[in-house]
Amino acid sequence: MRMTLLRSLLLLPILYGTLVSVSVAGAPPVVVMLGDSTTAVRPGAIDRVYASRVEQSLVDSGFPVRVINAGVGGNSTTDGLDRFDKDVLTHHPDLVVIQFGINDSAVDVWRDPPATSPRVSSEAFEANLRLLIERSREAGARVVLMTTNPIRWTPKLKQLYGKLPYDPERPDGFDAPLLSRYNAVARRVAKEAGVPLVDVHAEFMRGDVDGCSWTGCTRATRGMRLSRRCWPR
């Protein structure tokens, strides 16, 4: 729950500024949030995911907006592209928020035989992000990119992924080998494409990341302080 709150706090400042410029009288802006399980609705696991928190915060602030949650657990950027027409463009969005990377970068060493490369190469990940941005813009939508949250070991995650290229002896032994590179790609693509970036990973790294797992963060974070630091000045 606290991770979803932090995501909301980090995302709100950028959404305020972006949506004000696209708002049309009588027609609430439409925001589509495209991503994986960190975006998706998760009944029984998280009461209110960050997409619903963002929508409620904006409405409570007197800014009507319609937020579409297009997150699907286990998805990569390749999956996001495959369902882009159905899950994004059919809603005629004014803004598309994109967050992928955890599944793209995963090397499924638990398989028999074990995988030896990521599900989506970093080169394909970059190309997919650029295409998602391009297709959103072609549809007249603005874009916001988000990096992933950090990942820290849980017993189950260590059982599945606790071997090379990962290092189960290091607290960041899941992040460092691959996921950190994919987040670096997302930062670079955002800069080169000229789209706003919500650097969730960087903000968590400034705080408490010990509770972060594949499916979320359970430990407390200083969400309001992080929000103030991200607020445009």
Secondary structure, DSSP 8 states (H G I E B T S, - for coil): -HHHHHHHHHHHHHHHHHHHHH-BTTB--EEEEEESTTTS--TTT-SS-HHHHHHHHHHHTT---EEEEEE-TT--HHHHHHTHHHHTGGG--SEEEEE--HHHH---TTSSS---S-SS-HHHHHHHHHHHHHHHHHTT-EEEEE--------HHHHHHH-STTS-TTSTTTTIIIIIHHHHHHHHHHHHHHT--EE-HHHHHHTS--TTEETTEE-S---HHHHHHHHS--
